[in-house]
Every structure is written in structure tokens, then in C-alpha cells.
Amino acid sequence: GQLDERIVYLSSKNSIETHDVNPAYTSQYCPICGQHFEERYGNHHELTKCKKCS
């Protein structure tokens, strides 16, 4: 709600383009290159390492 409006306001003020993204499954892909994470590790499988960016 308010956070989204503030981000859009500040980004438009600074000429930064924004895109709304459906958050579903976004944690399965590297935020840098978009590569799908093949493996997860950690106690709750919360950690990943991108093979392409590493």
C-alpha cells in the first residue's frame, strides 16, 4: 500500500523505472542474473548459491 506508493513516487522523481512483480516463486531465481537455483541448503533450505554468478 503506502510503501509501494512511496517507492513509485521516489523512483519517478529520480527518473527510475519500476515494474510490479508477482512475488510468487521469486526466491527460486537469482536476483542478479535470473538463473534458476538448482540446490538449496541450510537447516530450512533457505540458502542458495547461484552457479552462474559465483
PDB file of N, CA, C, O and CB in Angstrom:
ATOM      1  N   GLY A   1       0.809  -1.180   0.000  1.00  0.00           N
ATOM      2  CA  GLY A   1       0.000   0.000   0.000  1.00  0.00           C
ATOM      3  C   GLY A   1       0.858   1.252   0.000  1.00  0.00           C
ATOM      4  O   GLY A   1       1.265   1.738  -1.055  1.00  0.00           O
ATOM      5  N   GLN A   2       1.126   1.762   1.171  1.00  0.00           N
ATOM      6  CA  GLN A   2       1.849   3.023   1.286  1.00  0.00           C
ATOM      7  C   GLN A   2       3.303   2.889   0.840  1.00  0.00           C
ATOM      8  O   GLN A   2       3.852   3.802   0.223  1.00  0.00           O
ATOM      9  CB  GLN A   2       1.793   3.526   2.717  1.00  0.00           C
ATOM     10  N   LEU A   3       3.920   1.763   1.148  1.00  0.00           N
ATOM     11  CA  LEU A   3       5.308   1.559   0.743  1.00  0.00           C
ATOM     12  C   LEU A   3       5.427   1.531  -0.775  1.00  0.00           C
ATOM     13  O   LEU A   3       6.332   2.144  -1.340  1.00  0.00           O
ATOM     14  CB  LEU A   3       5.858   0.259   1.341  1.00  0.00           C
ATOM     15  N   ASP A   4       4.518   0.824  -1.433  1.00  0.00           N
ATOM     16  CA  ASP A   4       4.529   0.783  -2.901  1.00  0.00           C
ATOM     17  C   ASP A   4       4.346   2.168  -3.496  1.00  0.00           C
ATOM     18  O   ASP A   4       5.039   2.536  -4.445  1.00  0.00           O
ATOM     19  CB  ASP A   4       3.435  -0.150  -3.416  1.00  0.00           C
ATOM     20  N   GLU A   5       3.414   2.940  -2.944  1.00  0.00           N
ATOM     21  CA  GLU A   5       3.181   4.294  -3.442  1.00  0.00           C
ATOM     22  C   GLU A   5       4.417   5.162  -3.268  1.00  0.00           C
ATOM     23  O   GLU A   5       4.755   5.944  -4.157  1.00  0.00           O
ATOM     24  CB  GLU A   5       1.990   4.928  -2.724  1.00  0.00           C
ATOM     25  N   ARG A   6       5.091   5.033  -2.139  1.00  0.00           N
ATOM     26  CA  ARG A   6       6.295   5.826  -1.865  1.00  0.00           C
ATOM     27  C   ARG A   6       7.429   5.435  -2.812  1.00  0.00           C
ATOM     28  O   ARG A   6       8.150   6.302  -3.308  1.00  0.00           O
ATOM     29  CB  ARG A   6       6.741   5.643  -0.399  1.00  0.00           C
ATOM     30  N   ILE A   7       7.589   4.147  -3.062  1.00  0.00           N
ATOM     31  CA  ILE A   7       8.630   3.686  -3.988  1.00  0.00           C
ATOM     32  C   ILE A   7       8.363   4.223  -5.387  1.00  0.00           C
ATOM     33  O   ILE A   7       9.282   4.707  -6.046  1.00  0.00           O
ATOM     34  CB  ILE A   7       8.700   2.141  -4.013  1.00  0.00           C
ATOM     35  N   VAL A   8       7.129   4.145  -5.844  1.00  0.00           N
ATOM     36  CA  VAL A   8       6.775   4.663  -7.169  1.00  0.00           C
ATOM     37  C   VAL A   8       7.015   6.164  -7.231  1.00  0.00           C
ATOM     38  O   VAL A   8       7.550   6.662  -8.222  1.00  0.00           O
ATOM     39  CB  VAL A   8       5.303   4.343  -7.506  1.00  0.00           C
ATOM     40  N   TYR A   9       6.627   6.891  -6.187  1.00  0.00           N
ATOM     41  CA  TYR A   9       6.822   8.338  -6.150  1.00  0.00           C
ATOM     42  C   TYR A   9       8.307   8.697  -6.222  1.00  0.00           C
ATOM     43  O   TYR A   9       8.710   9.513  -7.050  1.00  0.00           O
ATOM     44  CB  TYR A   9       6.198   8.925  -4.879  1.00  0.00           C
ATOM     45  N   LEU A  10       9.112   8.091  -5.361  1.00  0.00           N
ATOM     46  CA  LEU A  10      10.539   8.429  -5.326  1.00  0.00           C
ATOM     47  C   LEU A  10      11.265   8.007  -6.596  1.00  0.00           C
ATOM     48  O   LEU A  10      12.139   8.726  -7.079  1.00  0.00           O
ATOM     49  CB  LEU A  10      11.199   7.779  -4.126  1.00  0.00           C
ATOM     50  N   SER A  11      10.911   6.851  -7.138  1.00  0.00           N
ATOM     51  CA  SER A  11      11.576   6.399  -8.356  1.00  0.00           C
ATOM     52  C   SER A  11      11.202   7.286  -9.544  1.00  0.00           C
ATOM     53  O   SER A  11      12.058   7.581 -10.378  1.00  0.00           O
ATOM     54  CB  SER A  11      11.214   4.937  -8.651  1.00  0.00           C
ATOM     55  N   SER A  12       9.949   7.713  -9.638  1.00  0.00           N
ATOM     56  CA  SER A  12       9.561   8.590 -10.748  1.00  0.00           C
ATOM     57  C   SER A  12      10.202   9.963 -10.600  1.00  0.00           C
ATOM     58  O   SER A  12      10.550  10.598 -11.595  1.00  0.00           O
ATOM     59  CB  SER A  12       8.030   8.726 -10.822  1.00  0.00           C
ATOM     60  N   LYS A  13      10.357  10.419  -9.376  1.00  0.00           N
ATOM     61  CA  LYS A  13      11.014  11.699  -9.112  1.00  0.00           C
ATOM     62  C   LYS A  13      12.481  11.674  -9.544  1.00  0.00           C
ATOM     63  O   LYS A  13      13.032  12.694  -9.957  1.00  0.00           O
ATOM     64  CB  LYS A  13      10.913  12.047  -7.625  1.00  0.00           C
ATOM     65  N   ASN A  14      13.106  10.497  -9.444  1.00  0.00           N
ATOM     66  CA  ASN A  14      14.516  10.334  -9.802  1.00  0.00           C
ATOM     67  C   ASN A  14      14.708   9.663 -11.162  1.00  0.00           C
ATOM     68  O   ASN A  14      15.804   9.203 -11.482  1.00  0.00           O
ATOM     69  CB  ASN A  14      15.223   9.527  -8.737  1.00  0.00           C
ATOM     70  N   SER A  15      13.640   9.608 -11.959  1.00  0.00           N
ATOM     71  CA  SER A  15      13.671   9.029 -13.311  1.00  0.00           C
ATOM     72  C   SER A  15      14.141   7.573 -13.313  1.00  0.00           C
ATOM     73  O   SER A  15      14.914   7.164 -14.180  1.00  0.00           O
ATOM     74  CB  SER A  15      14.579   9.857 -14.210  1.00  0.00           C
ATOM     75  N   ILE A  16      13.671   6.802 -12.340  1.00  0.00           N
ATOM     76  CA  ILE A  16      13.994   5.382 -12.258  1.00  0.00           C
ATOM     77  C   ILE A  16      12.745   4.587 -12.607  1.00  0.00           C
ATOM     78  O   ILE A  16      11.682   4.800 -12.024  1.00  0.00           O
ATOM     79  CB  ILE A  16      14.525   4.998 -10.839  1.00  0.00           C
ATOM     80  N   GLU A  17      12.874   3.683 -13.549  1.00  0.00           N
ATOM     81  CA  GLU A  17      11.743   2.867 -13.980  1.00  0.00           C
ATOM     82  C   GLU A  17      11.500   1.732 -12.991  1.00  0.00           C
ATOM     83  O   GLU A  17      12.448   1.090 -12.537  1.00  0.00           O
ATOM     84  CB  GLU A  17      11.988   2.305 -15.392  1.00  0.00           C
ATOM     85  N   THR A  18      10.242   1.482 -12.658  1.00  0.00           N
ATOM     86  CA  THR A  18       9.887   0.385 -11.760  1.00  0.00           C
ATOM     87  C   THR A  18       8.910  -0.557 -12.459  1.00  0.00           C
ATOM     88  O   THR A  18       8.210  -0.168 -13.394  1.00  0.00           O
ATOM     89  CB  THR A  18       9.274   0.927 -10.443  1.00  0.00           C
ATOM     90  N   HIS A  19       8.879  -1.798 -11.990  1.00  0.00           N
ATOM     91  CA  HIS A  19       7.966  -2.807 -12.524  1.00  0.00           C
ATOM     92  C   HIS A  19       7.362  -3.568 -11.351  1.00  0.00           C
ATOM     93  O   HIS A  19       8.077  -3.940 -10.421  1.00  0.00           O
ATOM     94  CB  HIS A  19       8.702  -3.781 -13.511  1.00  0.00           C
ATOM     95  N   ASP A  20       6.067  -3.801 -11.385  1.00  0.00           N
ATOM     96  CA  ASP A  20       5.433  -4.659 -10.392  1.00  0.00           C
ATOM     97  C   ASP A  20       5.716  -6.103 -10.762  1.00  0.00           C
ATOM     98  O   ASP A  20       5.599  -6.495 -11.924  1.00  0.00           O
ATOM     99  CB  ASP A  20       3.900  -4.392 -10.302  1.00  0.00           C
ATOM    100  N   VAL A  21       6.087  -6.886  -9.767  1.00  0.00           N
ATOM    101  CA  VAL A  21       6.430  -8.288  -9.981  1.00  0.00           C
ATOM    102  C   VAL A  21       5.613  -9.136  -9.024  1.00  0.00           C
ATOM    103  O   VAL A  21       5.520  -8.829  -7.836  1.00  0.00           O
ATOM    104  CB  VAL A  21       7.955  -8.536  -9.782  1.00  0.00           C
ATOM    105  N   ASN A  22       5.026 -10.195  -9.539  1.00  0.00           N
ATOM    106  CA  ASN A  22       4.317 -11.143  -8.692  1.00  0.00           C
ATOM    107  C   ASN A  22       5.360 -11.841  -7.813  1.00  0.00           C
ATOM    108  O   ASN A  22       6.286 -12.450  -8.350  1.00  0.00           O
ATOM    109  CB  ASN A  22       3.492 -12.182  -9.550  1.00  0.00           C
ATOM    110  N   PRO A  23       5.243 -11.774  -6.491  1.00  0.00           N
ATOM    111  CA  PRO A  23       6.269 -12.340  -5.614  1.00  0.00           C
ATOM    112  C   PRO A  23       6.319 -13.869  -5.587  1.00  0.00           C
ATOM    113  O   PRO A  23       7.260 -14.444  -5.042  1.00  0.00           O
ATOM    114  CB  PRO A  23       6.052 -11.845  -4.233  1.00  0.00           C
ATOM    115  N   ALA A  24       5.335 -14.521  -6.160  1.00  0.00           N
ATOM    116  CA  ALA A  24       5.315 -15.983  -6.152  1.00  0.00           C
ATOM    117  C   ALA A  24       6.516 -16.541  -6.903  1.00  0.00           C
ATOM    118  O   ALA A  24       6.767 -16.169  -8.050  1.00  0.00           O
ATOM    119  CB  ALA A  24       4.012 -16.508  -6.770  1.00  0.00           C
ATOM    120  N   TYR A  25       7.245 -17.420  -6.265  1.00  0.00           N
ATOM    121  CA  TYR A  25       8.390 -18.141  -6.831  1.00  0.00           C
ATOM    122  C   TYR A  25       9.613 -17.271  -7.108  1.00  0.00           C
ATOM    123  O   TYR A  25      10.562 -17.760  -7.721  1.00  0.00           O
ATOM    124  CB  TYR A  25       7.976 -18.801  -8.098  1.00  0.00           C
ATOM    125  N   THR A  26       9.639 -16.008  -6.687  1.00  0.00           N
ATOM    126  CA  THR A  26      10.799 -15.165  -6.972  1.00  0.00           C
ATOM    127  C   THR A  26      12.043 -15.611  -6.227  1.00  0.00           C
ATOM    128  O   THR A  26      13.155 -15.322  -6.669  1.00  0.00           O
ATOM    129  CB  THR A  26      10.494 -13.734  -6.623  1.00  0.00           C
ATOM    130  N   SER A  27      11.887 -16.306  -5.110  1.00  0.00           N
ATOM    131  CA  SER A  27      13.055 -16.766  -4.365  1.00  0.00           C
ATOM    132  C   SER A  27      13.717 -17.972  -5.021  1.00  0.00           C
ATOM    133  O   SER A  27      14.744 -18.444  -4.533  1.00  0.00           O
ATOM    134  CB  SER A  27      12.662 -17.108  -2.943  1.00  0.00           C
ATOM    135  N   GLN A  28      13.159 -18.479  -6.105  1.00  0.00           N
ATOM    136  CA  GLN A  28      13.753 -19.605  -6.812  1.00  0.00           C
ATOM    137  C   GLN A  28      14.721 -19.159  -7.894  1.00  0.00           C
ATOM    138  O   GLN A  28      15.363 -19.991  -8.535  1.00  0.00           O
ATOM    139  CB  GLN A  28      12.672 -20.463  -7.418  1.00  0.00           C
ATOM    140  N   TYR A  29      14.835 -17.845  -8.106  1.00  0.00           N
ATOM    141  CA  TYR A  29      15.678 -17.331  -9.173  1.00  0.00           C
ATOM    142  C   TYR A  29      16.667 -16.311  -8.635  1.00  0.00           C
ATOM    143  O   TYR A  29      16.348 -15.551  -7.721  1.00  0.00           O
ATOM    144  CB  TYR A  29      14.827 -16.712 -10.274  1.00  0.00           C
ATOM    145  N   CYS A  30      17.859 -16.291  -9.198  1.00  0.00           N
ATOM    146  CA  CYS A  30      18.890 -15.344  -8.803  1.00  0.00           C
ATOM    147  C   CYS A  30      18.434 -13.926  -9.159  1.00  0.00           C
ATOM    148  O   CYS A  30      18.027 -13.680 -10.295  1.00  0.00           O
ATOM    149  CB  CYS A  30      20.245 -15.682  -9.490  1.00  0.00           C
ATOM    150  N   PRO A  31      18.496 -12.984  -8.199  1.00  0.00           N
ATOM    151  CA  PRO A  31      18.070 -11.622  -8.488  1.00  0.00           C
ATOM    152  C   PRO A  31      19.037 -10.869  -9.399  1.00  0.00           C
ATOM    153  O   PRO A  31      18.682  -9.823  -9.941  1.00  0.00           O
ATOM    154  CB  PRO A  31      17.900 -10.866  -7.206  1.00  0.00           C
ATOM    155  N   ILE A  32      20.244 -11.383  -9.573  1.00  0.00           N
ATOM    156  CA  ILE A  32      21.247 -10.715 -10.405  1.00  0.00           C
ATOM    157  C   ILE A  32      21.146 -11.148 -11.861  1.00  0.00           C
ATOM    158  O   ILE A  32      21.086 -10.313 -12.763  1.00  0.00           O
ATOM    159  CB  ILE A  32      22.647 -11.001  -9.876  1.00  0.00           C
ATOM    160  N   CYS A  33      21.129 -12.465 -12.083  1.00  0.00           N
ATOM    161  CA  CYS A  33      21.164 -12.950 -13.472  1.00  0.00           C
ATOM    162  C   CYS A  33      19.891 -13.665 -13.916  1.00  0.00           C
ATOM    163  O   CYS A  33      19.695 -13.886 -15.111  1.00  0.00           O
ATOM    164  CB  CYS A  33      22.325 -13.878 -13.646  1.00  0.00           C
ATOM    165  N   GLY A  34      19.024 -14.030 -12.971  1.00  0.00           N
ATOM    166  CA  GLY A  34      17.781 -14.711 -13.322  1.00  0.00           C
ATOM    167  C   GLY A  34      17.895 -16.222 -13.434  1.00  0.00           C
ATOM    168  O   GLY A  34      16.919 -16.893 -13.771  1.00  0.00           O
ATOM    169  N   GLN A  35      19.064 -16.758 -13.158  1.00  0.00           N
ATOM    170  CA  GLN A  35      19.290 -18.212 -13.217  1.00  0.00           C
ATOM    171  C   GLN A  35      18.463 -18.910 -12.141  1.00  0.00           C
ATOM    172  O   GLN A  35      18.380 -18.430 -11.010  1.00  0.00           O
ATOM    173  CB  GLN A  35      20.801 -18.547 -13.038  1.00  0.00           C
ATOM    174  N   HIS A  36      17.848 -20.045 -12.493  1.00  0.00           N
ATOM    175  CA  HIS A  36      17.060 -20.828 -11.538  1.00  0.00           C
ATOM    176  C   HIS A  36      18.013 -21.525 -10.572  1.00  0.00           C
ATOM    177  O   HIS A  36      18.976 -22.166 -10.993  1.00  0.00           O
ATOM    178  CB  HIS A  36      16.150 -21.871 -12.273  1.00  0.00           C
ATOM    179  N   PHE A  37      17.736 -21.394  -9.261  1.00  0.00           N
ATOM    180  CA  PHE A  37      18.551 -22.079  -8.263  1.00  0.00           C
ATOM    181  C   PHE A  37      18.241 -23.562  -8.318  1.00  0.00           C
ATOM    182  O   PHE A  37      17.079 -23.958  -8.224  1.00  0.00           O
ATOM    183  CB  PHE A  37      18.298 -21.512  -6.838  1.00  0.00           C
ATOM    184  N   GLU A  38      19.277 -24.392  -8.471  1.00  0.00           N
ATOM    185  CA  GLU A  38      19.079 -25.830  -8.545  1.00  0.00           C
ATOM    186  C   GLU A  38      19.108 -26.482  -7.170  1.00  0.00           C
ATOM    187  O   GLU A  38      18.413 -27.470  -6.933  1.00  0.00           O
ATOM    188  CB  GLU A  38      20.130 -26.452  -9.430  1.00  0.00           C
ATOM    189  N   GLU A  39      19.913 -25.929  -6.261  1.00  0.00           N
ATOM    190  CA  GLU A  39      20.060 -26.526  -4.944  1.00  0.00           C
ATOM    191  C   GLU A  39      19.794 -25.501  -3.854  1.00  0.00           C
ATOM    192  O   GLU A  39      20.051 -24.309  -4.026  1.00  0.00           O
ATOM    193  CB  GLU A  39      21.455 -27.121  -4.780  1.00  0.00           C
ATOM    194  N   ARG A  40      19.280 -25.977  -2.742  1.00  0.00           N
ATOM    195  CA  ARG A  40      19.104 -25.158  -1.549  1.00  0.00           C
ATOM    196  C   ARG A  40      19.772 -25.903  -0.404  1.00  0.00           C
ATOM    197  O   ARG A  40      19.822 -27.133  -0.397  1.00  0.00           O
ATOM    198  CB  ARG A  40      17.578 -24.874  -1.248  1.00  0.00           C
ATOM    199  N   TYR A  41      20.285 -25.150   0.564  1.00  0.00           N
ATOM    200  CA  TYR A  41      20.902 -25.762   1.721  1.00  0.00           C
ATOM    201  C   TYR A  41      20.572 -24.934   2.957  1.00  0.00           C
ATOM    202  O   TYR A  41      19.915 -23.897   2.863  1.00  0.00           O
ATOM    203  CB  TYR A  41      22.430 -25.891   1.530  1.00  0.00           C
ATOM    204  N   GLY A  42      21.025 -25.392   4.097  1.00  0.00           N
ATOM    205  CA  GLY A  42      20.697 -24.741   5.357  1.00  0.00           C
ATOM    206  C   GLY A  42      19.678 -25.579   6.102  1.00  0.00           C
ATOM    207  O   GLY A  42      19.109 -26.521   5.549  1.00  0.00           O
ATOM    208  N   ASN A  43      19.453 -25.237   7.343  1.00  0.00           N
ATOM    209  CA  ASN A  43      18.531 -26.017   8.181  1.00  0.00           C
ATOM    210  C   ASN A  43      17.128 -26.071   7.599  1.00  0.00           C
ATOM    211  O   ASN A  43      16.446 -27.087   7.723  1.00  0.00           O
ATOM    212  CB  ASN A  43      18.474 -25.433   9.580  1.00  0.00           C
ATOM    213  N   HIS A  44      16.695 -24.999   6.972  1.00  0.00           N
ATOM    214  CA  HIS A  44      15.336 -24.935   6.433  1.00  0.00           C
ATOM    215  C   HIS A  44      15.348 -24.730   4.918  1.00  0.00           C
ATOM    216  O   HIS A  44      14.367 -24.261   4.342  1.00  0.00           O
ATOM    217  CB  HIS A  44      14.549 -23.806   7.109  1.00  0.00           C
ATOM    218  N   HIS A  45      16.452 -25.079   4.284  1.00  0.00           N
ATOM    219  CA  HIS A  45      16.618 -24.914   2.823  1.00  0.00           C
ATOM    220  C   HIS A  45      16.400 -23.469   2.401  1.00  0.00           C
ATOM    221  O   HIS A  45      15.845 -23.203   1.334  1.00  0.00           O
ATOM    222  CB  HIS A  45      15.640 -25.827   2.060  1.00  0.00           C
ATOM    223  N   GLU A  46      16.840 -22.534   3.243  1.00  0.00           N
ATOM    224  CA  GLU A  46      16.629 -21.121   2.968  1.00  0.00           C
ATOM    225  C   GLU A  46      17.806 -20.468   2.253  1.00  0.00           C
ATOM    226  O   GLU A  46      17.696 -19.316   1.832  1.00  0.00           O
ATOM    227  CB  GLU A  46      16.358 -20.395   4.247  1.00  0.00           C
ATOM    228  N   LEU A  47      18.905 -21.155   2.108  1.00  0.00           N
ATOM    229  CA  LEU A  47      20.099 -20.592   1.492  1.00  0.00           C
ATOM    230  C   LEU A  47      20.324 -21.171   0.099  1.00  0.00           C
ATOM    231  O   LEU A  47      20.031 -22.340  -0.155  1.00  0.00           O
ATOM    232  CB  LEU A  47      21.321 -20.847   2.371  1.00  0.00           C
ATOM    233  N   THR A  48      20.836 -20.354  -0.779  1.00  0.00           N
ATOM    234  CA  THR A  48      21.134 -20.798  -2.138  1.00  0.00           C
ATOM    235  C   THR A  48      22.438 -20.171  -2.602  1.00  0.00           C
ATOM    236  O   THR A  48      22.939 -19.236  -1.978  1.00  0.00           O
ATOM    237  CB  THR A  48      19.982 -20.439  -3.106  1.00  0.00           C
ATOM    238  N   LYS A  49      22.977 -20.675  -3.678  1.00  0.00           N
ATOM    239  CA  LYS A  49      24.176 -20.115  -4.275  1.00  0.00           C
ATOM    240  C   LYS A  49      24.020 -20.236  -5.794  1.00  0.00           C
ATOM    241  O   LYS A  49      23.803 -21.329  -6.317  1.00  0.00           O
ATOM    242  CB  LYS A  49      25.480 -20.848  -3.760  1.00  0.00           C
ATOM    243  N   CYS A  50      24.129 -19.129  -6.481  1.00  0.00           N
ATOM    244  CA  CYS A  50      23.976 -19.135  -7.934  1.00  0.00           C
ATOM    245  C   CYS A  50      25.256 -19.665  -8.576  1.00  0.00           C
ATOM    246  O   CYS A  50      26.345 -19.148  -8.324  1.00  0.00           O
ATOM    247  CB  CYS A  50      23.645 -17.710  -8.463  1.00  0.00           C
ATOM    248  N   LYS A  51      25.122 -20.684  -9.396  1.00  0.00           N
ATOM    249  CA  LYS A  51      26.291 -21.262 -10.057  1.00  0.00           C
ATOM    250  C   LYS A  51      26.854 -20.315 -11.128  1.00  0.00           C
ATOM    251  O   LYS A  51      28.051 -20.336 -11.414  1.00  0.00           O
ATOM    252  CB  LYS A  51      25.925 -22.615 -10.688  1.00  0.00           C
ATOM    253  N   LYS A  52      25.998 -19.503 -11.704  1.00  0.00           N
ATOM    254  CA  LYS A  52      26.420 -18.600 -12.761  1.00  0.00           C
ATOM    255  C   LYS A  52      27.142 -17.360 -12.199  1.00  0.00           C
ATOM    256  O   LYS A  52      28.126 -16.906 -12.784  1.00  0.00           O
ATOM    257  CB  LYS A  52      25.211 -18.174 -13.590  1.00  0.00           C
ATOM    258  N   CYS A  53      26.671 -16.824 -11.094  1.00  0.00           N
ATOM    259  CA  CYS A  53      27.245 -15.604 -10.511  1.00  0.00           C
ATOM    260  C   CYS A  53      28.411 -15.865  -9.568  1.00  0.00           C
ATOM    261  O   CYS A  53      29.197 -14.956  -9.299  1.00  0.00           O
ATOM    262  CB  CYS A  53      26.181 -14.850  -9.773  1.00  0.00           C
ATOM    263  N   SER A  54      28.538 -17.079  -9.063  1.00  0.00           N
ATOM    264  CA  SER A  54      29.571 -17.375  -8.046  1.00  0.00           C
ATOM    265  C   SER A  54      30.956 -17.331  -8.605  1.00  0.00           C
ATOM    266  O   SER A  54      31.923 -17.556  -7.877  1.00  0.00           O
ATOM    267  CB  SER A  54      29.338 -18.725  -7.431  1.00  0.00           C
TER     268      SER A  54
END
